[in-house]
Amino acid sequence: MTIPALTIQDINARPVLVPLARPIKTSVGEIPAAPLVLIDLITTQGIVGRSYIFGYTPLALRPLTQLIHNLTETLKNKNVAPVELMKGYENAFRLLGRQGLLGMAISGLDMACWDVLARAHALPLAQVLGGECRAIPAYDSFGVIEPKRDALQL
């Protein structure tokens, strides 16, 4: 599979707080709205890759969005090459590590890069990565439902 050369022109990141019909229940409380950062990675070829990051708390949205904006300047005019870009992140942030907000921002950008490649080929990402599209087993951690009330509906 030949991947066309794609160049990063710009990256847009915007925070959103999406109300949930059913709050996510965790050990520290309920999450009534999903704090997300939406990412659009725009190429000079007109292909846009998209991803989002779950920010866990509304308090993280502004710094996470700003961090992505800061990283944008380091990515402009670079090729959409996720593996190479990750190597660059590893070198650039060796002393900081990839935990916390930095790791989340890098992950969101990485997902957007892979989305660009899948869209460039008009293929599902699984196929671009050498896999196949098929059903896979999934589970529910009971974070979104009431186990007692909904157990019979599973």
C-alpha positions in Angstrom: 0.0 0.0 0.0 1.5 3.3 -1.1 0.8 6.2 1.3 0.8 9.6 -0.4 3.0 12.3 1.1 0.7 14.4 3.4 1.8 17.5 5.1 0.4 19.0 8.3 -0.9 22.5 7.6 -2.6 23.3 10.8 -4.3 21.8 13.9 -7.5 23.0 15.5 -8.3 22.0 19.0 -11.5 23.1 20.8 -12.9 22.2 24.2 -16.5 21.0 24.6 -18.5 19.9 27.5 -21.1 17.3 26.3 -24.0 16.6 28.6 -24.6 12.9 29.2 -28.1 11.4 29.3 -26.8 9.0 31.9 -23.9 10.2 34.1 -20.7 8.1 34.2 -20.4 6.7 37.8 -16.9 6.4 39.2 -15.5 5.7 42.6 -14.9 9.5 43.1 -18.4 10.5 42.0 -20.5 11.1 38.9 -19.5 12.7 35.7 -22.6 14.4 34.3 -21.0 15.8 31.2 -18.1 14.5 29.0 -15.2 17.0 29.0 -13.7 16.6 25.5 -11.1 18.3 23.3 -11.9 17.9 19.7 -8.9 17.8 17.3 -8.8 18.5 13.6 -5.5 17.9 11.9 -5.6 19.7 8.5 -3.2 18.7 5.7 -2.1 20.9 2.8 -3.7 18.3 0.6 -7.1 19.1 2.1 -7.6 15.9 4.1 -8.6 16.4 7.7 -8.0 13.8 10.4 -10.1 14.0 13.5 -9.8 12.7 17.1 -11.0 13.6 20.5 -9.6 13.4 24.0 -11.7 12.7 27.1 -10.3 15.2 29.6 -11.8 13.6 32.8 -12.6 16.9 34.4 -13.7 20.3 33.0 -10.7 21.8 34.8 -8.3 20.1 32.4 -10.0 21.4 29.2 -8.3 24.8 28.9 -4.7 23.6 29.7 -5.1 20.5 27.4 -6.4 22.6 24.5 -3.6 25.2 25.0 -1.0 22.4 25.1 -2.2 21.1 21.7 -2.1 24.6 20.3 1.5 24.9 21.6 2.4 21.6 20.0 0.9 22.7 16.7 3.8 25.0 15.9 6.2 22.1 16.2 4.2 20.0 13.7 3.4 22.5 10.9 4.9 21.5 7.6 5.9 18.1 8.8 4.8 14.9 7.1 1.9 12.9 8.5 4.0 10.0 9.7 2.7 8.9 13.1 5.6 6.5 13.9 8.2 9.2 13.1 6.3 11.9 15.0 6.1 9.7 18.1 9.9 9.2 18.0 10.2 13.0 17.9 7.9 13.3 20.9 9.9 10.8 22.8 13.1 12.7 22.2 11.5 16.2 22.8 9.8 15.2 26.1 12.3 12.6 27.4 12.7 14.5 30.7 9.0 15.2 31.2 7.7 11.8 30.2 4.3 11.1 28.6 2.1 11.1 31.6 -0.8 13.4 32.3 -1.9 16.2 30.0 1.2 15.9 27.8 0.5 12.2 27.1 -3.1 12.9 26.5 -2.3 15.7 24.0 0.2 13.5 22.2 -2.2 10.6 22.0 -4.9 12.9 20.5 -2.5 14.2 17.9 -1.4 10.6 17.1 -5.0 9.5 16.6 -5.7 12.4 14.3 -2.6 11.5 12.2 -3.8 7.9 11.8 -7.2 9.2 10.9 -5.7 11.3 8.1 -3.9 8.2 6.7 -7.1 6.2 6.8 -9.1 8.9 5.1 -6.4 9.4 2.4 -6.9 5.8 1.4 -10.7 5.8 2.0 -10.2 2.7 4.1 -11.0 1.8 7.7 -8.0 2.3 10.0 -7.9 -1.4 10.8 -7.1 -2.1 7.2 -4.5 0.6 6.9 -2.8 -1.0 9.9 -2.8 -4.4 8.2 -5.8 -5.8 10.1 -9.3 -6.7 9.1 -12.7 -5.3 10.0 -14.5 -7.8 12.2 -16.6 -7.9 15.3 -14.6 -8.0 18.6 -15.7 -8.9 22.1 -16.4 -6.0 24.3 -17.4 -5.5 27.9 -19.2 -3.0 30.1 -17.5 -1.8 33.2 -20.9 -0.8 34.6 -19.7 2.9 34.7 -22.6 4.1 32.6 -25.4 1.9 33.9 -27.0 0.9 37.2 -26.0 -2.7 37.6 -29.0 -3.6 39.7 -31.6 -1.8 37.6 -30.2 -2.7 34.1 -28.6 -6.1 34.8 -31.4 -8.0 33.2 -31.2 -5.9 30.0 -27.6 -6.8 29.3 
